């Protein structure tokens, strides 16, 4: 008798695989994943060397001191946020807590791929609202019109990746007011580069969720650490849906040192913002259309040569991200230091 195969959930069968091109990046100028391009604060390494021990690594992590330090830094109570394994786990925990099989999640397109990934994995029905063609402006009215009593979650990146565009607090409030029965996530992965945050709105809106990450400005992408903020009652429910030790002890330790070195973060952000202005000037000098950004990356139009330009730059040791599969002819370049931007343009000019 022929053995039966394992039954794969229909939701998983319908999903497209997500395979980011993360291999072979060592030794190259990493302008492809929007990471900190110079590294974390030196205090992070010093603190880990001081605090790590063989005995400490042999036990499950404790988060009390880290939560106290981060609560003070972010200006919230300890029961108003979760530590998460990057923003990815924040999205997953939110969906698993508030969205059931077949219920509607609204996202925007193009945006962070994990919104659709975790929604589809949960069996949710995903509705995508397109960024406005041509300008890639935020489709506020279109989004509000799509929200209905059946909407269970709205997932928004602000500023948005890969467009670099964003909204301000009045627009965020309009979305929250339009979706009183939905969990509204404002993903602030690039907050440090734009300064717009909804954290101060937690008391006013019981449906508000805000995520932050240590993978971008803080230079700790390899540690996979994030925070998910909301009212205490919401966090209590999400805590039930979260693995108890999903954040490793090294990441929890590192976060304490990272938020203490505010001078380092301020200095790096200032350098990125200056370098972003140089990038604008470089694209204008070369006559290359681009989109002004609120984040640490810039999307530009390379036309039919987008993939060829990406590949040729890679051969020259400079990594950028092709986004033509979402926005025709577009390439995204991470903004690091001014010298890194100058190197990027030297290479780009030689092949353009």
C-alpha positions in Angstrom: 0.0 0.0 0.0 1.4 3.4 -1.0 2.2 5.5 2.1 0.5 8.9 2.4 2.6 12.0 2.4 2.6 14.6 5.1 -0.2 17.1 4.6 1.1 20.6 4.1 -1.2 23.4 5.2 -2.9 25.1 2.2 -1.7 28.5 3.5 1.9 27.4 3.2 1.4 25.9 -0.2 0.1 29.2 -1.5 3.0 31.2 -0.1 5.9 32.4 -2.3 9.3 31.6 -0.8 11.3 34.4 0.6 15.0 34.1 -0.1 17.0 37.2 0.5 20.4 37.3 -1.3 22.5 37.3 1.9 25.5 35.1 0.8 28.9 36.4 -0.4 28.7 39.8 1.2 31.9 39.7 3.3 34.5 42.2 2.2 32.2 44.2 0.0 30.6 47.7 0.6 27.2 46.7 1.9 24.7 49.2 0.5 22.0 46.6 -0.1 20.2 45.8 3.2 19.9 49.2 4.9 22.2 48.1 7.7 24.5 50.4 9.7 27.5 50.4 7.3 30.2 51.1 9.9 29.2 48.8 12.8 27.7 49.0 16.3 28.9 51.3 19.1 32.2 50.2 20.5 30.6 50.2 23.9 28.5 47.2 22.8 31.5 45.1 22.3 33.2 46.4 25.5 30.1 45.6 27.5 29.7 42.1 26.1 33.4 41.3 26.9 32.8 42.5 30.4 29.5 40.7 31.0 29.8 37.5 29.1 31.0 34.3 30.8 30.9 30.6 30.2 28.5 30.2 33.1 26.3 33.0 31.8 25.9 31.3 28.4 24.9 28.0 30.0 21.6 29.3 31.4 18.4 30.6 29.8 18.3 34.4 29.5 16.7 36.8 32.0 15.3 40.0 30.7 14.6 42.1 33.8 17.5 44.5 33.7 17.2 44.9 29.9 13.5 45.7 30.1 14.1 48.2 32.8 16.8 50.0 30.8 14.8 50.0 27.6 11.6 51.2 29.3 13.5 54.2 30.7 15.1 54.9 27.3 11.8 54.7 25.3 9.7 56.4 28.0 7.2 53.6 28.5 6.3 51.2 31.3 7.9 47.7 31.4 4.6 46.1 30.7 4.0 48.2 27.6 6.4 46.4 25.3 7.8 43.0 24.4 11.4 42.2 23.5 11.3 40.4 20.2 13.6 38.5 17.9 13.9 41.3 15.5 10.9 43.1 14.0 10.0 39.8 12.2 8.9 38.2 15.5 7.0 41.3 16.4 5.0 41.0 13.2 4.4 37.3 13.8 3.3 37.7 17.4 0.9 40.5 16.6 -0.7 38.4 13.8 -0.8 35.3 15.8 -2.5 37.1 18.7 -5.1 39.2 16.8 -5.8 37.7 13.4 -7.6 34.4 12.8 -7.6 32.2 9.7 -9.4 33.8 6.8 -9.5 37.3 8.4 -8.3 40.4 6.6 -4.9 42.1 7.0 -4.2 45.3 5.1 -0.7 46.1 3.9 0.8 48.4 1.4 2.7 47.6 -1.7 5.6 47.7 -2.2 6.6 47.4 1.5 8.4 45.0 3.9 7.9 41.5 2.6 7.4 40.0 6.1 4.0 41.7 6.5 2.6 39.5 3.8 4.8 36.5 4.8 3.5 36.2 8.3 -0.1 37.1 7.4 -0.2 34.4 4.7 1.4 31.9 7.1 -1.4 32.5 9.5 -3.9 31.9 6.8 -5.1 35.5 6.7 -6.6 37.2 3.7 -4.2 40.0 2.6 -5.4 43.2 0.9 -2.6 45.3 -0.6 -2.9 49.1 -1.2 -0.5 50.4 -3.8 1.8 53.4 -3.2 0.8 56.1 -5.7 2.2 55.5 -9.1 4.9 57.9 -10.2 5.5 59.7 -6.9 5.3 56.6 -4.6 3.5 58.9 -2.1 1.6 57.2 0.8 -2.0 56.3 -0.4 -3.7 57.7 2.7 -7.2 58.1 1.3 -7.1 54.8 -0.5 -6.0 53.0 2.6 -8.7 54.5 4.8 -11.3 53.7 2.2 -10.2 50.0 2.2 -10.6 49.7 6.0 -13.8 48.0 7.1 -15.2 46.3 10.3 -13.8 43.1 8.9 -10.2 44.4 8.9 -8.3 42.8 11.8 -4.8 44.3 11.2 -3.2 47.1 9.3 0.6 46.9 8.9 2.5 50.0 7.9 6.2 50.8 7.6 6.9 54.4 8.4 9.2 55.4 6.7 8.5 52.8 4.1 11.0 50.3 2.7 11.8 50.4 -0.3 10.2 53.7 -1.3 11.6 55.9 1.5 8.4 57.8 1.8 6.5 58.3 5.0 3.7 60.0 6.9 3.4 62.3 9.9 1.4 62.0 13.1 -1.8 63.5 11.8 -2.0 60.9 9.1 -1.2 58.1 11.6 -4.0 59.3 13.9 -6.5 59.3 10.9 -5.6 55.7 10.2 -6.0 54.7 13.9 -9.4 56.4 14.0 -10.5 54.7 10.8 -9.6 51.2 12.2 -10.9 51.0 15.8 -11.4 47.2 15.5 -8.0 46.4 14.0 -4.5 46.2 15.3 -2.6 49.0 13.6 1.2 48.4 13.5 3.5 51.4 12.8 6.8 49.8 12.1 9.5 52.4 12.9 12.6 50.5 11.8 14.0 53.8 10.3 12.8 56.1 13.1 16.3 57.4 13.9 16.6 58.9 10.4 13.2 60.7 10.3 12.3 61.5 13.9 8.5 60.8 13.5 7.2 58.4 16.1 3.8 57.2 17.2 5.0 56.0 20.6 3.5 59.1 22.3 0.0 58.0 21.1 -0.2 54.7 23.0 -2.4 56.1 25.7 -4.8 57.6 23.2 -5.3 54.6 20.9 -5.9 51.1 22.3 -5.4 49.7 18.7 -1.9 51.1 18.3 1.2 49.0 18.1 4.7 50.4 17.4 7.8 48.4 16.5 11.5 49.4 16.7 14.6 47.5 15.8 18.3 47.4 16.7 19.2 46.2 13.2 19.5 49.5 11.4 20.9 52.6 13.1 22.2 50.6 16.1 24.3 48.3 13.9 23.1 45.0 15.6 21.4 43.2 12.7 23.2 39.9 13.5 21.7 39.8 17.0 18.1 40.0 15.9 16.6 42.3 18.5 13.5 44.4 18.4 10.7 45.9 20.6 7.0 45.8 20.1 5.0 48.5 22.0 1.4 48.7 22.9 -1.0 49.1 25.8 -0.3 46.8 28.7 -3.4 44.7 28.2 -2.4 44.1 24.5 1.1 43.2 25.6 -0.2 40.7 28.1 -2.1 38.9 25.3 0.8 38.9 23.0 3.1 37.6 25.7 0.9 34.5 25.8 1.6 34.0 22.0 5.4 34.5 22.2 8.0 31.9 22.9 9.5 32.6 26.4 13.1 32.7 25.3 13.0 34.0 21.7 15.6 36.8 22.4 19.0 35.5 23.2 21.0 36.7 26.2 23.8 38.3 24.1 21.3 40.5 22.3 19.6 41.4 25.6 22.9 42.4 27.1 24.0 44.4 24.0 20.8 46.5 24.0 21.7 48.0 27.4 25.0 49.3 26.1 23.6 50.4 22.8 20.9 52.7 24.2 23.4 54.3 26.6 25.7 55.5 23.8 23.4 58.2 22.4 26.4 60.2 21.1 27.3 57.3 18.8 23.9 57.0 17.4 23.5 60.8 17.0 26.9 61.0 15.2 26.1 58.1 12.9 22.6 59.5 12.0 24.1 62.9 11.3 26.6 61.4 9.0 23.9 59.4 7.1 21.8 62.5 6.7 24.7 64.5 5.3 25.6 61.5 3.0 22.0 61.3 1.8 22.2 65.0 0.6 25.4 64.1 -1.3 23.5 61.2 -2.9 20.7 63.5 -4.0 23.3 65.8 -5.6 25.1 62.9 -7.2 21.9 61.6 -8.9 21.0 65.1 -10.0 24.5 65.6 -11.5 24.1 62.3 -13.4 20.5 63.0 -14.5 19.2 59.9 -12.7 15.7 60.1 -11.4 15.4 59.3 -7.7 12.9 59.5 -4.8 13.6 61.7 -1.8 13.8 59.5 1.3 13.1 59.8 5.0 15.3 56.8 5.7 18.9 55.6 5.3 18.4 54.5 1.7 17.5 56.1 -1.6 15.5 54.5 -4.5 16.6 55.5 -8.0 15.5 54.6 -11.5 18.0 52.6 -13.6 15.5 51.6 -16.3 16.0 48.3 -18.1 19.6 48.1 -16.9 18.7 47.8 -13.2 19.8 44.1 -12.8 22.9 44.6 -15.0 23.9 47.6 -12.9 23.4 45.7 -9.7 25.5 42.8 -10.9 28.3 45.0 -12.3 28.5 47.0 -9.1 28.7 43.7 -7.2 31.7 42.6 -9.3 33.3 45.9 -8.3 32.7 45.2 -4.6 29.7 47.5 -4.1 26.4 45.8 -3.2 23.0 47.5 -4.0 19.5 46.0 -4.1 17.5 45.6 -7.3 13.8 46.4 -6.7 12.6 46.2 -10.3 10.5 43.2 -9.4 8.3 45.6 -7.4 8.9 49.0 -9.1 9.9 48.8 -12.7 13.5 49.8 -13.3 14.3 50.7 -9.7 17.4 50.0 -7.6 17.8 50.8 -3.9 21.1 52.0 -2.4 21.7 52.2 1.4 23.2 55.4 2.6 26.2 55.1 4.9 29.0 57.6 5.3 29.8 60.3 2.8 33.0 58.5 1.7 30.9 55.4 1.0 28.5 57.4 -1.1 31.4 58.9 -3.0 32.7 55.4 -3.7 29.3 54.3 -4.9 29.1 57.2 -7.4 32.6 56.6 -8.6 31.7 53.1 -9.5 28.3 54.0 -10.8 29.6 56.7 -13.1 32.2 54.3 -14.6 29.4 51.9 -15.8 26.5 54.3 -16.4 
